[in-house]
Amino acid sequence: MGKILLRTCVVMADGQLPGFVHGVALRVWPVLAVSILPFLSPVTAGGGLQMLGLMVAIVDGLAIFSPAVDAIHDRLAGTYVIDVR
């Protein structure tokens, strides 16, 4: 929804739309797993793993304010968000 409202699109370095591997498996799942799995673990290690998960999610979101203007999940997947206006 957000990409449609802001008129942006996720593309690969060559300008093509990413497939399932780059669009979901590499772009979404790694950060989601690191962010959520500590909360699902029965062993919390004093809450340290949960804090690590939260920090990964926060740093990933704040990375869009870096000079490169792409989030960590974009860097992992080799994707870019472009303006389509």
Residue pairs with C-beta under 8 A, 6 or more apart in sequence:
3 9
3 10
3 81
7 83
7 84
7 85
8 81
8 82
8 83
8 84
9 17
9 81
9 82
9 84
10 17
10 18
10 23
10 27
10 74
10 79
10 80
10 81
10 82
11 17
11 18
11 79
11 80
11 81
11 82
12 18
12 22
12 78
12 79
12 80
13 78
13 80
17 23
18 27
18 77
18 79
22 77
22 78
22 79
23 77
23 79
26 76
26 77
26 78
27 73
27 74
27 76
27 77
27 79
28 73
30 73
30 76
31 56
31 57
31 60
31 72
31 73
31 76
34 52
34 53
34 56
35 53
35 54
35 56
35 57
35 60
36 53
37 53
38 44
38 49
38 50
38 52
38 53
39 50
39 53
41 49
44 50
59 72
60 71
60 72
60 73
61 71
63 70
63 71
63 72
63 75
64 70
64 71
68 75
69 81
70 79
70 80
70 81
74 80
74 81
